[in-house]
Every structure is written in C-alpha cells, then in structure tokens.
C-alpha cells in the first residue's frame, strides 16, 4: 500500500498556483501588447492627424452626452427614443473604430459628426413640441386633478353615507334575523305543544279464530292479527281537524313490518324517509277520543320484543311494546 506523503499535496497546490499565475501573466501581456500597438499607431500619426483625432474624439464624447440627455428628457415627456438609442449605439461603435483606425481622416468623421448634429437639431425641435404639449397636458391634468379631488370628496361623502346606511341596514338585518329565529323557536314550541299525544297504548292479539288475548305477551301461533288501541290527549292548542296517524311495528331485528300490497308505505320524519306499517285518517275533536288499528301481517311474527311507534304531523306521538314467544 502506497504511503501518504503530505509533501505531494503541497506540490500539487504549488503547480496549480504556478499555472494560474502563468495564465494571468499571458492575459496581462496580451492586454499590454494591444495597448502598446494602439499607442504605436497613435505615435505613427502625424501631428495634424493627432490633433484631428483628439478633436474628433472630443466632439463624439460631447455628442454622446447630448444624446444621453435627450434620451432621458424625451422619454420622460412620452416621446419615442428608438432613433436616439440607435444613434447612441452607432456613435459608441464609431468611437471604438476611431481609437483603432489606421486610416483615420477627419473628413470621414466630419460627415459622421454632421449627421449626429443634424439628428440632435431635429430632436431639439421635437423636444420643443413635447414640452409645449406636456405644458398643455399639465394644465389639463391640473384641472382634471381638481375635478378628481372634488369627485373623490363627493365619493367619500357618498361612501360614508352608504356605509352608515349599510351599518343601519346590517343592524336591521341582524335584528330581523334574531326576531325570525325567535319566531321559529316559538313556532316550534307551539307546534310541539299542539302535537297529538297518544296515551294508554295497548296491544291485543287476535287468533285466526277471532279470539282476542291481552297482556302484552303472546304465543306466535295465537297471533293472526293485532289490535292497537290508544287515547288522544285533550289539547286546546291542537286544531280540530282531520289528522293522519302512521303506525310502525318494528320486529326484534329492527326492521319495520310492512307490506306495500296491504297499505304500507313511506312518510317523512325529521327530513328522512321512514316506512310505516299502517296509516289511519281520523277527525280530531279534542274529546279524549279512542283510536284503534287492526293489522293483519299475513305471516308469523318473529319471536322476541316488538315495538309500536305512532307518528303524526312530523312528531312521534307515542310508543308501546308487545312480545311474541
């Protein structure tokens, strides 16, 4: 196995550093050489050419600053600066070309400078127009600002009035809801108080021979029909009118005894559909009247406890039980 030598790691770092320094030396040398070439070119120019070069450079720098100023102002006033931006890009290219041109002539750059100066003159006229238009717009905007301020104040007053009205309406709505809720509660209490009440619910078994038994517990073979009797409590709140009473017989398994062919059906209780065994329409007269159901199942009852439930007008009005053994 090769032994670890810490000196090797240092050698690698040293080599990398030397490579980086060599690259930097090359880049700096190249840049120095380029600058040296440029200076040599300038030095090779005649005294007149040097003066012309410096003059052209100064004029281009001056035009560049004017272009920058006009781009900023025209853009601020909402004018189109695309032509100026394009001219600015071309001017920078001309300046770069000027610095490296071996065949520089002032005549050539005079033509370029005259074009830039002519463009600046055109843009001066455009600026005068834009300043005038913006002066008119400023006056209009001032007038509109005053109108807008007045309008906003009017809107503020209207919103405050609407807000006050909305708050009053909100209070009225909340008060109305409270009253409506109380009315519903009161109506529910009145409805419950006025609901029918079945009492003394008795279940009798009738055999196939017509013999009736009582007691609440019956042998299966002795039950051919059942007779359910009960009283309706007197209640002055209950309207004297026709009432429908539904009877449910629930066997020991929890199923409702029913046969649609013999009068069974469905009704709604607390928003859910329920199956009833039999139904009867009576005329309630507030006289502690007796109501009777006689129901024939048509088959044997299951052994166990059966429950009788009575419903009317959305309420459970009474219940009872009987056993089959």
C-alpha positions, 0 to 999 in steps of 0.5 A: 500500500502506497504511503501518504506523503503530505509533501505531494499535496503541497506540490500539487497546490504549488503547480496549480498556483504556478499555472494560474499565475502563468495564465494571468501573466499571458492575459496581462501581456496580451492586454499590454501588447494591444495597448502598446500597438494602439499607442504605436499607431497613435505615435505613427500619426502625424501631428495634424492627424493627432490633433484631428483625432483628439478633436474628433474624439472630443466632439463624439464624447460631447455628442454622446452626452447630448444624446444621453440627455435627450434620451432621458428628457424625451422619454420622460415627456412620452416621446419615442427614443428608438432613433436616439438609442440607435444613434447612441449605439452607432456613435459608441461603435464609431468611437471604438473604430476611431481609437483603432483606425489606421486610416483615420481622416477627419473628413470621414468623421466630419460627415459622421459628426454632421449627421449626429448634429443634424439628428440632435437639431431635429430632436431639439425641435421635437423636444420643443413640441413635447414640452409645449404639449406636456405644458398643455397636458399639465394644465389639463391634468391640473384641472382634471386633478381638481375635478378628481379631488372634488369627485373623490370628496363627493365619493367619500361623502357618498361612501360614508353615507352608504356605509352608515346606511349599510351599518343601519341596514346590517343592524336591521338585518341582524335584528330581523334575523334574531326576531325570525329565529325567535319566531321559529323557536316559538313556532316550534314550541307551539307546534310541539305543544299542539302535537297529538299525544297518544296515551294508554297504548295497548296491544291485543292479539287476535287468533285466526279464530277471532279470539282476542288475548291481552297482556302484552305477551303472546304465543306466535301461533295465537297471533293472526292479527293485532289490535292497537288501541290508544287515547288522544290527549285533550289539547286546546292548542291542537286544531280540530281537524282531520289528522293522519296517524302512521303506525310502525311495528318494528320486529326484534331485528329492527326492521319495520313490518310492512307490506306495500300490497296491504297499505304500507308505505313511506312518510317523512320524519325529521327530513328522512324517509321512514316506512310505516306499517299502517296509516289511519285518517281520523277527525280530531275533536279534542274529546279524549277520543279512542283510536284503534288499528287492526293489522293483519301481517299475513305471516308469523311474527318473529319471536322476541320484543316488538315495538309500536311507534305512532307518528303524526304531523312530523312528531312521534306521538307515542310508543308501546311494546308487545312480545311474541314467544 
